[in-house]
Amino acid sequence: MMFHTAANYLLTAGPDSGAMILVLVCVVALLLLTTVTLILSRYKRCPSDKILVIYGKVGTGSDGTSRSAKCIHGGAAFIWPIVQAYEFLDLTPMSLSVDLRNALSRQNIRVDVPSRFTVGISTEVGVMQNAAERLLGMKLDEIKQIAEDIIFGQMRLIIATMDIEEINTDRDKFLDAVSGNVETELKKIGLRLINVNVTDINDESGYIVALGKEAAAKAINDAKISVAEADRNGAIGSAEADRDMRINVSKSNSEAIKGENEAKVQVAESEATRREREAEALKRATAAENIQAAKAMEESYEAQKAAEQARASFEQAKMEADVIVKTQIEKRQLELQAEAEAEQIRRRAKGEADAILMKMQAEADGMREMLTKQAEGFAEIVKSAGGHSDDAIRLMIADKMEELVKIQVQAIQDLKIDKITVWDNGGTSPDGKSTTANFVSGLMKSVPPMNELFDMAGMQLPKYLGENKPTDVVEAPVTPAE
């Protein structure tokens, strides 16, 4: 609309006036564009890893004094031209290697404490102001050098107030002291301590090495003692568990047997009571009233007696508790030990008896197998003899006849007779034989004749080997004893 009006004005004003106005409009537009560009270029955004420091005329603080700089971490701000300028402080952490040498401890011993510190510019409100006033425009190496000087001084100061034992053993205390002192001093120039790492601690006299060897030896000895105690406790616990198991098993077995016996006794007593009640039912019915009255009086007396006895027992128990209870405990322990040993003997005897029984069963099985085979063989022999057992027996004896005759011959053959002396008075016996002949005849008759062996087997010798002659049996007269 404005440009349309200006065009109409130029058409009515003439060619010279229109050119001047057009130039004026272009100049105004150029000025406006330059102003906008300048404003946009002076509006600065602060990255998250930097601090925007605005210096120049930045106003006054909360206490009414003028400030030298304004620090912004995050966000953005407009930088007034001519009266204000800006720079950035880098928040990147800086790693410092601080090799402290020959620092004097409280014991006047020189120690070396190599360490590494990580520091950076602080984003704390008050500390950022210190950084802007003291570190703005400085190079990174220069900032590191200032931080190292502060750290060296504070570490020497802290080591001078501590013993070597504290520095070496209580590292947390040492690091806390270093962190606290160094942090305080670094804040004065706008820095903050991020991390402290003490790599090693040495001394020129070898005191720390000796402490380490002593601690190592102590730790090894303590470990050996702990292992020995653990082994001992394990062995004791195993032995006690085995003992308790054996005692409890023996106790349970004895209680089971005792319970069975008591149950049997109760059953017998119950049966006897039943029979007794059946037999005396009539008698007790007639005398019930008198008995109840007598029992009532008796119970009254018994109650009084029991009360007196209870009081006496209480006094006696109170006096004898220490001795009797201790004695009963020892007695019970001896009983349990004896029961455990008896159970062990019974189990050992049972094991030996089982071994003997197994051996006898094996021998019986072997004997049964042998007899079974013999019976099977004999059954085959009987079967071969046509089912006649007598013929089978004769066959078996005939098979063994040669061996029997050989045994008879060896019975005489094996006699060791070097010399035989027979005292003969020249007389003869009633059958007309001399004493010597009778001796030899009797010696030969001690061997069973061949025909008797065949008779026992139920067989007869062939006739060409001889026939049995009948023998007259003569009864000898019996002479009465004088």
C-alpha positions in Angstrom: 0.0 0.0 0.0 2.8 2.4 0.9 4.8 1.5 -2.2 1.6 2.0 -4.3 1.1 5.5 -2.8 4.7 6.4 -3.4 4.4 5.3 -7.1 1.4 7.4 -7.6 3.2 10.4 -6.0 6.2 9.9 -8.3 4.0 9.8 -11.4 2.4 13.1 -10.5 5.6 14.9 -9.2 7.8 14.5 -12.2 10.9 12.6 -13.2 13.5 14.5 -11.1 11.6 14.3 -7.8 10.9 10.6 -8.3 14.5 9.7 -8.7 15.5 11.4 -5.5 12.8 9.8 -3.5 13.8 6.4 -4.9 17.4 6.9 -3.8 16.2 8.0 -0.4 14.1 4.8 0.0 17.0 2.6 -1.0 19.2 4.3 1.6 16.7 3.8 4.3 16.2 0.2 3.4 20.0 -0.4 3.4 20.3 1.2 6.9 17.5 -0.9 8.2 19.1 -4.1 6.8 22.5 -3.2 8.3 20.9 -2.4 11.7 19.2 -5.8 11.7 22.3 -7.6 10.7 24.3 -5.9 13.3 21.8 -6.7 16.0 21.8 -10.4 15.0 25.5 -10.5 14.9 25.8 -9.1 18.5 23.4 -11.7 19.9 25.7 -14.5 21.2 24.7 -18.1 22.3 26.8 -19.9 24.8 27.7 -23.6 24.2 27.5 -26.1 27.1 31.2 -26.6 27.2 32.1 -22.9 27.4 31.5 -19.9 29.6 30.5 -16.6 27.9 32.3 -13.7 29.5 30.9 -10.2 28.8 33.1 -7.4 29.9 32.9 -3.6 29.6 29.9 -1.8 30.9 28.0 -4.6 32.4 26.1 -2.9 35.2 26.4 -3.3 39.0 26.2 -6.2 41.3 23.7 -7.0 44.1 25.9 -5.0 46.6 25.7 -1.8 44.4 29.4 -2.0 43.2 30.2 -2.1 39.5 31.1 -5.5 38.0 34.1 -6.1 35.8 32.5 -8.9 33.9 29.3 -10.9 33.4 29.5 -14.7 33.1 26.9 -16.9 31.4 27.0 -20.7 31.2 24.3 -21.8 28.8 21.7 -19.6 27.2 22.4 -16.4 25.2 22.9 -12.7 25.6 23.0 -9.5 23.5 26.4 -7.7 23.3 26.1 -4.0 23.1 28.4 -2.7 20.5 31.1 -0.2 21.5 30.4 -0.4 25.2 30.7 -4.2 25.6 32.9 -7.1 24.3 32.9 -10.8 24.9 35.2 -13.9 25.1 34.8 -17.6 25.9 36.4 -19.6 28.6 36.8 -23.3 27.7 35.5 -25.9 30.3 37.5 -28.8 29.0 39.2 -30.7 31.9 43.0 -30.3 32.2 45.1 -33.3 33.4 48.1 -32.3 35.5 51.0 -34.6 36.4 52.3 -33.5 39.8 55.5 -35.4 40.7 56.2 -34.1 44.2 59.8 -34.9 45.2 61.5 -34.7 48.6 58.5 -33.4 50.5 59.2 -33.2 54.3 56.8 -35.1 56.5 56.0 -34.4 60.2 58.7 -37.0 61.1 61.3 -35.1 59.1 61.5 -37.9 56.5 61.6 -37.0 52.8 58.9 -38.6 50.7 58.0 -38.7 47.0 54.3 -38.5 46.2 53.8 -38.7 42.4 50.1 -37.9 41.6 47.8 -36.8 38.9 45.2 -34.0 39.2 42.3 -33.2 36.9 41.1 -29.6 37.1 38.8 -27.4 35.1 37.2 -24.0 35.1 34.3 -23.9 37.6 30.7 -23.2 36.6 29.8 -22.1 40.2 28.4 -18.5 40.2 30.9 -16.8 42.4 33.9 -18.9 41.1 33.1 -18.1 37.5 33.6 -14.5 38.3 37.1 -15.3 39.6 37.9 -17.2 36.5 36.7 -14.2 34.3 38.9 -11.8 36.3 42.1 -13.9 36.5 42.1 -16.4 33.6 40.4 -14.6 30.7 42.8 -14.3 27.8 45.4 -16.7 29.2 46.6 -19.7 27.3 45.9 -23.3 28.4 49.6 -23.9 29.3 49.7 -20.8 31.5 46.5 -21.9 33.4 48.1 -25.4 33.9 51.3 -23.8 35.3 49.3 -21.7 37.8 47.3 -24.8 38.9 50.4 -26.9 39.3 52.1 -24.3 41.5 49.1 -24.1 43.8 48.9 -27.9 44.0 52.6 -28.3 44.8 52.4 -25.8 47.6 49.3 -27.3 49.2 50.6 -30.9 49.0 53.8 -29.9 50.7 51.8 -28.2 53.4 49.6 -31.2 54.0 52.4 -33.8 54.0 54.2 -31.6 56.6 51.3 -32.1 59.0 51.0 -35.9 58.6 53.0 -39.0 59.6 54.2 -41.4 56.9 51.9 -44.1 58.5 48.9 -41.9 58.0 49.8 -41.1 54.4 50.5 -44.7 53.5 47.7 -46.5 55.3 44.9 -43.9 55.5 44.8 -42.8 51.9 41.3 -41.6 52.2 42.3 -39.1 54.9 45.2 -38.0 52.9 43.2 -37.5 49.7 40.4 -35.7 51.6 43.0 -33.3 53.1 44.5 -32.7 49.6 41.2 -32.3 48.0 39.9 -29.8 50.6 43.0 -27.6 50.6 43.6 -27.6 46.9 39.9 -27.1 46.1 39.9 -24.0 48.3 42.9 -22.4 46.7 41.9 -23.3 43.1 38.5 -21.6 43.6 40.3 -18.3 44.2 41.4 -18.3 40.6 38.2 -19.8 39.2 39.2 -23.4 39.0 37.6 -26.6 40.5 39.2 -29.9 41.4 37.6 -32.8 39.5 39.8 -35.8 40.5 42.9 -36.7 42.5 44.9 -39.9 42.0 48.0 -40.6 44.0 49.9 -43.2 42.0 52.6 -44.1 44.6 54.3 -43.0 47.8 58.0 -43.5 48.4 60.6 -42.3 50.9 64.3 -42.1 50.7 64.9 -44.1 53.9 62.9 -47.1 52.8 60.5 -46.8 55.7 57.3 -47.3 53.6 58.8 -50.4 52.0 59.6 -51.8 55.5 56.0 -51.1 56.5 54.7 -52.9 53.4 56.8 -55.9 54.1 55.6 -56.0 57.7 52.0 -55.7 56.6 52.4 -58.4 54.0 54.1 -60.8 56.5 51.3 -60.1 59.0 48.6 -60.7 56.4 50.2 -64.0 55.3 50.5 -65.1 59.0 46.9 -64.1 59.6 45.8 -66.0 56.5 47.7 -69.1 57.6 46.1 -68.8 61.1 42.7 -68.4 59.6 43.1 -71.5 57.4 44.4 -73.6 60.3 41.5 -72.4 62.5 39.0 -73.2 59.7 40.5 -76.7 59.2 40.4 -77.3 63.0 36.8 -76.1 63.3 35.8 -78.2 60.3 37.4 -81.4 61.8 35.9 -80.6 65.2 32.5 -80.0 63.6 32.6 -83.2 61.6 33.6 -85.3 64.7 30.9 -83.7 66.8 28.3 -84.3 64.1 29.4 -87.9 63.8 29.2 -88.3 67.6 25.8 -86.6 67.8 24.5 -88.8 65.0 25.7 -92.0 66.7 24.4 -90.9 70.1 21.0 -89.9 68.6 20.7 -93.2 66.7 21.6 -95.3 69.7 19.2 -93.2 71.9 16.4 -93.6 69.3 16.9 -97.3 69.1 16.9 -97.7 72.9 13.8 -95.5 73.2 12.0 -97.6 70.5 12.9 -100.8 72.3 11.9 -99.3 75.6 8.6 -98.1 74.1 7.8 -101.6 72.7 8.5 -103.2 76.0 6.4 -100.6 77.9 3.6 -101.2 75.4 3.8 -104.9 76.0 3.8 -104.4 79.8 0.8 -102.1 79.5 -1.1 -104.6 77.4 -0.3 -107.4 80.0 -1.3 -105.1 82.9 -4.5 -104.2 81.1 -5.4 -107.8 80.6 -4.6 -108.6 84.2 -6.6 -105.6 85.4 -9.6 -106.7 83.3 -9.5 -110.2 84.7 -9.0 -108.9 88.2 -12.0 -106.5 87.9 -14.2 -109.2 86.5 -13.3 -111.5 89.4 -13.7 -108.8 92.1 -16.6 -106.9 90.7 -19.1 -108.3 93.2 -16.8 -107.9 96.1 -16.0 -104.3 95.4 -19.7 -103.5 94.9 -20.6 -104.5 98.4 -17.7 -102.7 100.1 -17.7 -99.6 97.8 -19.1 -97.2 100.4 -16.7 -98.2 103.2 -13.8 -98.2 100.8 -14.7 -94.8 99.5 -14.9 -93.3 103.0 -11.7 -94.9 104.0 -10.1 -93.7 100.8 -11.3 -90.2 101.4 -9.8 -90.1 104.8 -6.6 -91.8 103.5 -6.4 -89.3 100.6 -6.7 -86.4 103.1 -3.9 -87.8 105.2 -1.9 -88.6 102.0 -2.4 -85.0 100.8 -1.1 -83.6 104.0 1.8 -86.1 103.9 2.5 -85.3 100.3 2.5 -81.6 101.1 5.1 -82.2 103.9 7.1 -84.5 101.7 6.9 -81.9 98.8 8.2 -79.2 101.1 11.0 -81.5 102.4 11.7 -82.6 98.8 11.9 -79.0 97.7 14.4 -78.1 100.5 16.4 -81.2 99.7 16.3 -80.6 96.0 17.3 -77.0 96.5 20.3 -78.2 98.5 21.3 -81.1 96.3 20.5 -79.6 92.9 24.0 -78.6 92.0 25.5 -82.0 92.9 22.6 -84.3 91.8 21.9 -82.6 88.4 25.6 -82.6 87.6 26.0 -86.3 88.6 22.9 -87.2 86.5 24.2 -85.4 83.5 27.6 -87.3 83.8 25.7 -90.5 84.3 23.6 -90.0 81.3 26.6 -89.1 79.2 28.3 -92.4 80.3 25.2 -94.3 79.5 24.9 -92.9 76.1 28.6 -93.5 75.4 28.2 -97.1 76.7 25.1 -97.6 74.5 27.0 -96.2 71.5 30.0 -98.6 72.1 27.6 -101.5 72.6 25.8 -100.7 69.3 29.2 -100.5 67.5 30.1 -104.0 69.0 26.7 -105.4 67.9 27.1 -104.1 64.4 30.6 -105.5 64.1 29.4 -108.9 65.4 26.5 -108.8 63.0 28.9 -108.1 60.1 31.1 -111.0 61.1 28.1 -113.3 61.4 26.8 -112.2 58.0 30.3 -113.0 56.5 30.3 -116.5 58.1 26.7 -117.1 56.9 27.6 -116.1 53.4 30.6 -118.4 53.4 28.6 -121.3 54.7 25.9 -120.6 52.2 28.4 -120.7 49.4 29.9 -124.0 50.7 26.3 -125.4 51.0 25.6 -124.3 47.4 28.7 -126.0 46.2 27.9 -129.2 48.1 24.4 -129.1 46.8 25.6 -128.7 43.3 28.0 -131.6 43.6 25.4 -133.9 45.2 22.9 -132.8 42.4 25.4 -133.8 39.7 26.1 -137.1 41.5 22.4 -137.8 41.8 22.0 -137.0 38.1 24.9 -139.4 37.3 23.4 -142.1 39.5 20.1 -141.6 37.7 21.8 -142.1 34.4 23.4 -145.3 35.7 20.1 -146.6 36.9 18.5 -145.7 33.6 21.4 -147.7 31.8 20.7 -150.7 34.2 17.1 -150.8 33.0 15.7 -149.1 36.0 17.0 -151.7 38.5 18.8 -149.8 41.3 20.4 -153.0 42.7 22.0 -153.8 39.3 23.2 -150.2 39.1 24.8 -150.5 42.6 26.5 -153.8 41.5 27.8 -152.1 38.4 29.2 -149.2 40.4 30.9 -151.6 42.9 32.3 -153.7 40.0 33.7 -150.6 38.4 35.5 -149.8 41.7 36.5 -153.4 42.4 40.0 -153.0 41.0 40.6 -150.0 43.1 39.3 -151.8 46.2 41.6 -154.8 45.6 44.5 -152.4 45.1 43.8 -150.8 48.4 43.7 -154.2 50.2 47.1 -155.2 48.7 48.6 -151.8 49.7 47.3 -152.3 53.3 49.8 -155.2 53.7 52.4 -153.8 51.4 52.8 -150.5 53.2 53.5 -152.2 56.5 57.1 -151.5 57.6 58.1 -154.9 59.2 61.8 -155.2 59.4 61.8 -158.2 61.8 59.3 -160.5 63.4 60.1 -162.7 66.3 57.8 -165.5 67.2 58.3 -167.4 70.4 57.2 -171.0 69.7 57.4 -173.6 72.3 57.0 -176.4 69.8 53.4 -177.0 70.7 50.5 -177.2 68.3 47.0 -175.9 68.4 43.9 -178.3 68.4 43.8 -178.1 64.5 47.4 -179.4 64.4 49.1 -176.1 63.3 52.0 -174.6 65.0 52.0 -171.2 66.7 54.0 -169.6 63.8 51.6 -170.9 61.2 48.7 -169.5 63.1 50.4 -166.1 63.3 50.9 -165.9 59.5 47.4 -167.3 58.9 45.9 -164.7 61.2 47.9 -161.9 59.5 46.6 -162.9 56.0 43.0 -163.3 57.3 43.1 -159.6 58.4 42.6 -158.8 54.7 39.0 -159.5 53.5 39.0 -162.4 51.0 38.1 -161.8 47.4 34.9 -163.9 47.6 33.6 -161.8 50.6 34.0 -158.6 48.6 32.0 -160.1 45.8 29.4 -161.3 48.3 29.0 -157.8 49.7 28.5 -156.6 46.1 25.9 -159.3 45.5 28.1 -161.1 42.9 29.8 -164.5 42.7 33.3 -165.3 41.7 33.8 -167.5 38.6 34.2 -171.2 39.5 37.7 -171.4 38.1 38.8 -168.8 40.8 37.5 -171.1 43.5 34.3 -171.9 45.3 33.2 -171.1 48.8 33.3 -174.1 51.1 30.7 -174.4 53.8 32.1 -173.7 57.2 30.7 -175.5 60.2 30.0 -173.2 62.9 31.1 -174.6 66.2 30.0 -172.8 69.3 32.8 -172.5 71.9 31.8 -173.6 75.3 31.3 -170.8 77.7 33.4 -171.1 80.8 31.8 -169.5 83.8 33.8 -166.8 85.4 35.2 -167.6 88.7 
